[in-house]
Structures are given as C-alpha cells and as structure tokens.
Amino acid sequence: MSDAQSKSPIARSKTAHGSHERKAEKGKFDIVFILLSVCLVALALYFVPRALASTGVGFLSDGSGMSKLISVVTAALLGWVALLPAQSYKRIVELLKGGRIEWRKTVKPDRDTVTKTTMMVLAISIFLALLILLIDSLFGWIVRIIIN
C-alpha cells in the first residue's frame, strides 16, 4: 500500500477501526437532522393553523377539528421529510416494524375478560373516591370543631 493510500480516511478506517468508523462518519450529522425535524414540526404546529384560519373558510377556522388535523399531518410530514437523510431514521423505521410484529404476537383479551376487568377498575375507583370523601369530611368536621 502506498503512503498516500495509508493516510486517506477510508484506508485508515478499514485498517484501524473496520467499518464502524465509516458508519459513524455517515451518521455524524444525524443530530442536525433530528433538530431540524423537531424545529420544522414545532413551526408547522404554530404557523399552519394560523395560515388556515386566515383563509376565511369556516371549517378551517382556528381551533376547528379539520384545522388541527391538517396541522398535525403537515407537521408529521415535514418532520418525516427532514429525518430522511439521517442514518438513525432507518433504525427508527426498523424499531417501528419490530414493534408492529410484536404487537401482532400479543394475545388480546376476549370481551368477557375486558368487561370483568373494567368493572373491577370502576368498583375500586368508586370505593377509593368514597373513602377519600369520607376522610375529607372527617377532617373538615374536626377543623370546624377546632375553629368554632
């Protein structure tokens, strides 16, 4: 190997650190793309509803459901487009695909189990609410006795 080849970054990365250095070199601007994506999402969530409200169309008025939907979809698309060049974006996609596969593997409860569990949660919630009401009333009664 010539002296010029041994000093090149690619030749050095192959000999010294293998392919890890090249991967780090490719992904070194990922934080820039992530920050750009976050900024674009924030700007879209701020400006898109105002722009839609200024059109004067009733169903796009500020605060309407359609305005919120368009704003969120626009922000998500801008964030996604800003993340496309990032190397970590591919890992995020792989993570989401893996999550979808795991979701399919999970055992979903049947209707009877969901109904029973919901009734238990409601019963415990009502019991705790009544217990807190009782304790609060007791403390209120004690304070009234002390004050008067």
Protein Blocks (a to p, Z undefined) as FASTA:
>chain_A
ZZklmmpmklmmmmmnommlmmmmmmmmmmmmmmmmmmmmmmmmmmmmmmmmmnopaklg
ghiaklmmmmmmmmmmmmmmmmmmpmklmmmmmmmmmmmmmmmmpccddfklmmmmmmmm
mmmmmmmmmmmmmmmmmmmmmmmmmmZZ
